[in-house]
Amino acid sequence: MPRTDVRLIHPHGLHARPAAMFSMTASGFSCDVKVSKNGRIVNGKSVISLIGLDCRTGDQVCIITSGVDEDDALEQLAELLEKGLDGG
């Protein structure tokens, strides 16, 4: 299972809109996507689960993928978070 740690730079962390953007992107992949913070692991394709992690600016999260397109998913999702979910 590929995994990578990413520090959140979005000014509002990973709440409503950014969580929706992340989960929509994750849902485009066949593999399982999990996001972990402080030992708690949630479904990366679920907006509600992502919001429940209470991820704020500067927090470090781990993205974990498992399945057929796991490497592509990990790369794109990490890049999405690293760019702040706004492309900037």
C-alpha positions in Angstrom: 0.0 0.0 0.0 1.6 3.3 -1.1 1.4 6.1 1.4 2.7 9.6 1.7 2.6 12.4 4.3 1.4 15.8 3.3 1.3 19.1 5.2 -2.0 21.0 4.6 -1.5 24.5 3.2 -5.1 25.5 2.4 -6.0 28.5 4.5 -9.1 26.7 5.9 -7.6 23.3 6.3 -9.6 20.4 5.0 -13.2 21.4 5.7 -16.3 21.6 3.5 -15.3 22.8 0.1 -11.7 21.5 0.1 -12.9 18.1 1.5 -15.4 17.9 -1.3 -12.8 18.6 -3.9 -10.5 16.0 -2.4 -13.2 13.3 -2.1 -14.5 14.1 -5.7 -10.9 13.6 -7.0 -10.4 10.4 -4.9 -13.7 9.0 -6.1 -12.4 9.2 -9.7 -10.0 6.3 -8.9 -10.9 2.6 -8.5 -8.5 2.1 -5.6 -9.4 2.5 -1.9 -8.3 5.9 -0.6 -7.7 6.5 3.2 -6.6 9.6 5.0 -5.0 9.5 8.4 -4.3 12.1 11.0 -3.0 11.4 14.5 -3.6 7.7 14.1 -7.3 8.1 13.0 -8.0 6.7 9.5 -11.0 7.6 7.4 -12.4 7.0 3.9 -10.8 9.6 1.6 -13.9 9.4 -0.7 -16.2 10.5 2.0 -16.6 14.3 2.6 -18.2 13.8 6.0 -15.3 11.5 7.1 -12.7 14.0 5.9 -14.4 16.9 7.7 -14.5 14.7 10.9 -10.7 14.5 10.9 -10.7 18.2 11.8 -7.7 19.0 9.6 -6.4 22.5 9.9 -3.8 24.6 8.1 -0.3 23.2 8.9 -1.6 19.8 10.0 0.2 16.7 8.6 -2.0 14.0 7.1 -1.1 10.6 5.5 -2.7 9.5 2.3 -2.9 5.8 1.8 -4.1 4.1 -1.4 -4.7 0.4 -2.2 -5.8 -1.0 -5.5 -5.3 -1.1 -9.2 -4.6 2.6 -9.8 -3.0 3.3 -6.3 0.1 5.0 -7.5 -1.7 7.5 -9.8 -4.2 8.2 -7.1 -1.5 8.8 -4.5 0.4 11.1 -6.8 -2.6 13.2 -7.8 -4.1 13.5 -4.3 -0.9 14.5 -2.7 -0.3 17.1 -5.4 -3.9 18.4 -4.8 -3.2 18.9 -1.1 0.3 20.3 -1.6 -1.1 22.9 -4.0 -3.8 23.9 -1.5 -6.8 22.5 -3.4 -7.0 25.8 -5.3 -4.1 25.1 -7.6 -2.0 27.7 -5.9 
